[in-house]
């Protein structure tokens, strides 16, 4: 039986199990102490969630029957795989040692018979290799059995008869959990101000944010595409558009930067994190995070490919350039830049990234009303185990940056977050506190 077929069967099993749990709680196989439906509820089935789940089970296998993962998709890593496929990303930017498994060398061993799928200079795993590795971990740990196909629409802190949380699901059912981990790593699209000034008379497919694009569905031969943004996403989209016969105008507010990683490798170890953790001013920590990521950057390999396309007149670089006005004239875009340069294109793609803000996370709004938590420019100040003030609510991903550091949204950040959260979920002696 193939892994895909096995995964489909496990997903179906998980769906059937979730129905039993939600509709027949008295007969549910899973029952946490203190009259909760479940001990640990993990919201989201992405890389952050998978990393935490594998770390938890490595520490304590008995927690398998005490946790559930909630995600509207019926599979793990759905959004991750969709993003890599839609932008036709050939390999990860992270080295082979960065992955969800607690064993740093697990992916390298998995790749022993697939050496051609590790790319220089630091053995960057191919997208397919990483996908297969994660699927192997999911199947071996039977994690599809722990995945509930449901979107959590409400998160309410409860105090009676025991402290915990009520999770409202999109099909109208509720689940109560003793402890909750928010591992969605959800963010907000960053849209340039000039977009808001455009008259709404253009076709919706002619101005699109990168997160809504799927290159496989685009027919671009003979067109000119303006891609706004200087990060790796814009590079992948540019190469994908050119391969489909388009010409690309690549625009960035700054010079195009060339870096191996989006944040210096020193941020995944004590080299930089020691000083970061010693900083007691939360606002300064936020500034350090922004400075470390330094906007978008391209990898050397992608920049080499872009320069090659530039020399072939298939791509124009427009560094230190911003759109002042974009006008749809009925057939194409007329672009006026802040430096007076005028451009014409058929489509505009916004590779302008995303940002994190706890105030914009729907699941946190109700919790914040009940249990206010200090924020720094939208980032919550969490305790040393990434816990919300006074509650057994843990935050992973970009919103944990003030504790984890600049790579909190990345795979390496998921590992660091797991190292902080797992002790609090496995040791009864670690309790939450409400001051910092």
C-alpha positions in Angstrom: 0.0 0.0 0.0 1.4 3.4 -0.9 1.9 6.1 1.7 -0.6 8.3 0.0 -3.3 5.6 0.2 -2.4 4.9 3.8 -2.6 8.6 4.6 -6.1 8.8 3.0 -7.2 5.8 5.1 -5.8 7.4 8.3 -7.4 10.7 7.4 -10.8 9.0 7.0 -10.2 7.2 10.3 -9.4 10.5 12.0 -12.5 12.1 10.6 -14.7 9.2 11.7 -13.1 9.3 15.1 -13.7 13.0 15.5 -17.4 12.5 14.8 -17.5 9.9 17.5 -15.7 12.2 19.9 -17.9 15.2 19.2 -21.2 13.5 19.0 -20.8 10.8 21.7 -18.6 12.3 24.4 -19.7 9.8 27.0 -18.3 7.0 24.7 -15.2 8.9 23.6 -12.0 6.9 23.7 -10.1 10.0 24.8 -10.9 11.5 28.2 -8.8 13.9 30.0 -8.8 14.3 33.8 -11.0 16.9 35.5 -13.9 16.3 33.2 -12.3 17.8 30.1 -12.8 16.2 26.7 -9.1 16.4 26.0 -5.9 17.3 27.9 -4.0 19.1 25.1 -5.6 20.8 22.1 -3.2 21.9 19.4 -4.7 24.4 16.9 -3.2 24.1 13.4 -1.5 21.2 11.6 1.4 22.9 10.0 5.2 22.7 10.6 5.0 24.3 14.0 2.3 21.9 15.2 4.0 18.9 13.7 7.3 19.8 15.4 5.7 20.3 18.8 3.7 17.0 18.5 6.8 15.0 17.6 8.8 16.5 20.4 6.0 15.8 22.9 5.8 12.2 21.8 9.5 11.7 21.9 9.4 12.9 25.6 6.2 11.1 26.6 4.5 8.6 24.4 1.6 8.4 26.8 0.5 11.9 25.7 -0.6 10.4 22.4 -4.1 9.6 23.8 -4.3 12.9 25.5 -3.9 15.3 22.6 -5.9 16.3 19.5 -4.9 18.5 16.6 -7.5 20.7 14.9 -7.2 21.9 11.4 -9.8 22.6 8.6 -7.7 20.5 6.3 -7.9 16.7 6.4 -4.1 16.4 6.2 -1.0 17.6 7.9 1.1 20.4 6.3 -1.6 21.2 3.7 -0.8 25.0 3.6 2.9 24.3 3.6 2.8 21.9 0.6 0.3 24.2 -1.2 2.7 27.2 -0.9 5.7 25.3 -2.1 3.8 23.9 -5.0 2.0 27.1 -6.0 5.4 29.0 -6.2 7.3 26.1 -7.6 10.0 26.2 -4.9 12.5 23.4 -5.7 14.1 23.2 -2.2 14.0 24.7 1.3 16.1 27.6 2.4 16.9 25.9 5.6 19.7 23.3 6.0 19.1 19.6 6.3 19.3 19.7 10.1 16.2 21.9 10.4 13.0 19.8 10.3 10.2 18.8 12.7 11.9 15.6 14.2 13.6 16.0 17.5 16.6 14.1 16.2 18.6 16.7 14.2 20.2 14.1 12.0 17.0 12.2 11.1 16.5 14.0 7.8 20.1 13.4 6.8 19.7 9.7 7.4 16.4 9.6 5.5 18.2 11.2 2.6 21.1 8.6 2.5 19.8 7.1 -0.7 18.7 10.4 -2.2 21.9 12.5 -2.1 20.9 14.4 -5.3 18.1 16.0 -3.3 20.4 17.8 -1.0 21.5 21.1 -2.5 24.6 23.2 -1.8 26.0 25.0 0.1 24.5 23.5 3.3 22.6 20.5 2.1 19.3 22.2 1.5 16.6 19.5 1.2 14.4 19.3 -1.9 10.8 20.1 -1.5 9.9 16.5 -2.3 12.5 15.1 0.1 11.2 17.2 3.0 7.6 16.3 2.1 8.4 12.6 2.1 10.3 12.8 5.4 7.5 14.6 7.2 4.9 12.1 5.8 7.1 9.2 7.0 7.1 10.8 10.5 3.4 11.3 10.4 2.7 7.7 9.4 5.2 6.1 11.8 3.7 8.1 14.7 0.1 7.5 13.5 -0.5 11.3 13.8 -3.4 11.3 11.3 -5.3 9.5 14.1 -4.8 12.6 16.2 -6.0 15.1 13.5 -9.5 16.4 13.7 -10.8 18.0 10.5 -12.4 21.1 11.9 -11.7 24.8 12.1 -11.6 26.3 15.6 -13.7 29.5 15.3 -13.9 30.4 19.0 -11.5 30.1 22.0 -13.0 30.8 25.4 -11.2 30.6 28.7 -13.3 28.8 31.3 -12.8 28.8 35.1 -15.6 26.5 36.4 -15.6 23.8 37.5 -11.9 23.7 36.3 -9.7 26.1 34.5 -9.4 25.3 30.8 -10.7 26.3 27.4 -13.8 25.8 25.3 -13.1 25.4 21.6 -15.9 26.3 19.3 -15.7 24.4 16.0 -17.0 25.4 12.6 -19.7 22.6 12.5 -21.3 23.9 15.7 -19.7 21.4 18.2 -17.6 22.3 21.2 -14.6 20.7 22.7 -13.2 21.4 26.2 -9.4 21.2 26.7 -7.3 21.6 29.8 -4.4 23.2 27.8 -4.3 24.8 24.4 -1.4 25.5 21.9 -2.1 28.0 19.2 0.2 26.8 16.4 -1.4 28.3 13.3 1.5 30.7 12.6 -1.2 32.8 10.8 -0.2 36.2 9.6 -1.7 39.2 7.8 -1.0 40.2 4.2 1.1 43.3 3.9 -0.6 45.5 1.2 1.2 48.7 0.1 -0.6 52.0 0.7 -0.8 52.8 -3.0 -3.0 49.8 -3.6 -5.8 51.4 -1.5 -5.9 54.4 -3.9 -6.6 52.4 -7.0 -10.0 52.7 -8.5 -11.8 49.3 -8.2 -12.3 48.9 -11.9 -9.7 46.3 -12.7 -10.1 42.5 -13.0 -9.4 40.7 -9.8 -6.7 38.5 -11.4 -4.7 41.5 -12.5 -3.6 42.5 -9.0 -2.9 39.6 -6.7 -0.9 39.0 -3.5 1.6 36.3 -3.7 -0.1 34.2 -1.1 -3.1 33.9 -3.5 -1.1 32.9 -6.5 -0.7 29.5 -8.1 1.8 29.5 -10.9 0.4 26.2 -12.4 -2.9 27.9 -13.1 -1.4 31.0 -14.8 -1.2 31.5 -18.6 1.3 34.3 -19.1 2.9 34.0 -22.5 3.6 37.4 -24.0 2.6 39.3 -20.9 4.6 41.7 -18.7 4.4 41.1 -14.9 5.3 43.7 -12.3 6.4 41.9 -9.1 6.7 44.1 -6.1 9.0 42.9 -3.4 12.7 42.0 -2.8 12.3 38.7 -1.0 12.8 35.1 -2.0 9.1 34.8 -2.9 9.4 37.5 -5.6 12.4 35.6 -7.0 10.6 32.3 -7.3 7.6 34.0 -8.9 9.8 35.9 -11.3 11.4 32.6 -12.5 8.1 30.9 -12.7 6.6 33.7 -14.8 9.5 33.8 -17.2 9.4 30.1 -17.7 5.8 30.6 -18.9 6.8 33.2 -21.5 6.3 36.4 -19.6 8.6 39.3 -19.1 9.2 40.4 -15.5 9.7 43.8 -13.9 11.1 43.2 -10.4 10.7 46.1 -8.1 12.0 46.7 -4.5 12.1 49.7 -2.2 15.7 48.9 -1.4 18.7 47.3 -3.2 18.2 43.6 -3.8 20.0 41.8 -1.0 21.7 38.4 -1.4 21.7 36.2 1.7 21.8 32.5 2.3 19.2 32.6 5.0 16.4 35.1 5.8 18.0 35.7 9.2 21.7 35.1 10.0 22.6 31.6 11.1 23.8 33.0 14.4 20.1 33.4 15.4 19.5 29.7 15.8 22.1 29.3 18.5 23.8 31.2 21.4 25.9 33.4 19.2 23.2 36.0 19.0 20.4 34.6 21.1 22.4 35.0 24.4 22.4 38.8 24.0 18.8 38.8 22.8 17.6 36.9 25.9 19.6 39.1 28.1 17.7 42.2 26.8 15.0 43.1 29.3 13.4 45.9 27.3 10.6 44.2 25.2 10.5 47.1 22.7 14.2 46.7 22.1 13.7 43.0 21.5 11.1 43.8 18.9 13.5 46.1 17.2 16.2 43.4 17.2 13.8 41.0 15.6 13.0 43.5 12.8 16.6 44.4 12.3 17.7 40.7 12.1 15.3 39.8 9.4 16.1 43.1 7.6 13.3 42.9 5.1 13.4 40.4 2.2 16.5 38.9 0.6 17.3 36.4 -2.2 19.5 33.3 -2.0 22.7 33.4 -4.1 21.4 30.7 -6.4 18.1 32.5 -7.1 20.0 35.8 -7.7 22.3 34.0 -10.2 19.2 32.8 -12.1 17.6 36.2 -12.1 20.8 37.9 -13.4 20.9 35.3 -16.2 17.3 36.2 -17.2 18.2 39.9 -16.9 21.0 39.4 -19.4 18.6 37.7 -21.7 16.2 40.8 -21.5 13.5 38.7 -19.9 13.7 40.6 -16.6 14.3 44.2 -15.5 15.6 45.1 -12.0 14.0 48.2 -10.4 15.8 48.6 -7.1 15.1 51.5 -4.8 11.8 52.1 -6.5 8.3 52.4 -5.3 4.9 52.7 -7.0 3.4 56.2 -6.5 0.3 55.5 -8.6 -1.2 52.5 -10.5 -3.9 53.1 -13.1 -5.9 50.4 -14.9 -6.7 51.7 -18.3 -9.0 48.8 -19.3 -6.3 46.6 -20.9 -3.2 47.0 -18.8 -1.6 48.9 -15.9 0.1 52.2 -16.2 2.6 52.6 -13.3 4.1 55.9 -12.1 7.0 55.4 -9.7 8.1 57.8 -7.0 11.3 58.6 -8.9 9.2 59.6 -12.0 9.8 56.4 -14.0 6.8 55.2 -15.9 6.1 51.5 -16.5 3.5 49.5 -18.3 2.4 45.9 -17.4 -0.4 43.4 -17.7 -0.4 42.1 -14.1 0.8 43.2 -10.7 1.9 40.6 -8.2 2.5 41.7 -4.6 5.3 39.7 -3.0 5.2 42.1 -0.1 5.1 39.6 2.7 3.0 39.2 5.8 3.1 40.5 9.3 2.1 39.2 12.7 -0.3 40.9 15.1 -2.1 39.3 18.1 -4.8 41.9 17.8 -5.7 40.5 14.4 -5.8 36.9 15.5 -9.5 36.1 15.9 -8.9 33.2 18.4 -7.0 35.6 20.7 -9.6 38.4 20.8 -11.9 36.7 23.3 -9.0 35.5 25.4 -7.6 39.0 25.5 -10.9 40.4 26.7 -11.0 37.9 29.6 -7.2 37.9 30.3 -5.5 41.0 29.0 -1.9 40.3 28.0 0.8 43.0 27.4 1.6 43.5 23.7 4.5 45.2 22.0 3.6 46.4 18.5 1.1 43.5 18.3 3.5 40.9 19.7 2.5 39.3 23.1 4.9 39.2 26.0 4.8 35.5 26.9 6.4 33.7 29.8 9.5 31.6 29.4 7.4 28.6 28.3 5.6 30.8 25.6 2.5 30.9 27.8 -0.2 33.6 27.8 -0.4 35.5 31.0 -2.1 33.5 33.7 -3.5 30.8 31.4 -2.4 27.4 30.0 -2.4 28.8 26.5 0.8 28.5 24.5 1.7 30.4 21.4 4.0 29.2 18.6 5.2 30.8 15.4 5.7 34.4 14.5 3.8 35.7 17.5 6.3 34.2 19.8 9.2 36.3 18.4 9.8 38.3 21.6 10.8 35.1 23.4 12.1 32.8 20.6 13.8 35.4 18.5 13.9 36.4 14.8 13.5 32.8 13.5 10.3 32.1 15.5 8.2 31.7 12.3 10.7 29.3 10.7 11.4 25.6 11.1 14.3 26.3 13.5 12.0 28.6 15.5 9.4 25.7 15.8 12.1 23.6 17.3 13.2 26.3 19.8 9.5 26.9 20.7 9.0 23.2 21.3 12.0 23.1 23.6 10.3 25.8 25.7 6.7 24.4 25.6 7.3 20.7 26.1 8.6 21.0 29.7 5.4 22.9 30.7 3.2 20.3 29.1 5.0 17.3 30.5 5.9 18.4 34.1 3.2 19.1 36.5 5.6 21.2 38.6 5.7 24.0 36.0 2.8 26.3 36.5 1.8 29.5 34.8 2.2 32.9 36.3 0.7 36.3 35.4 3.6 38.7 35.8 6.9 39.2 34.0 
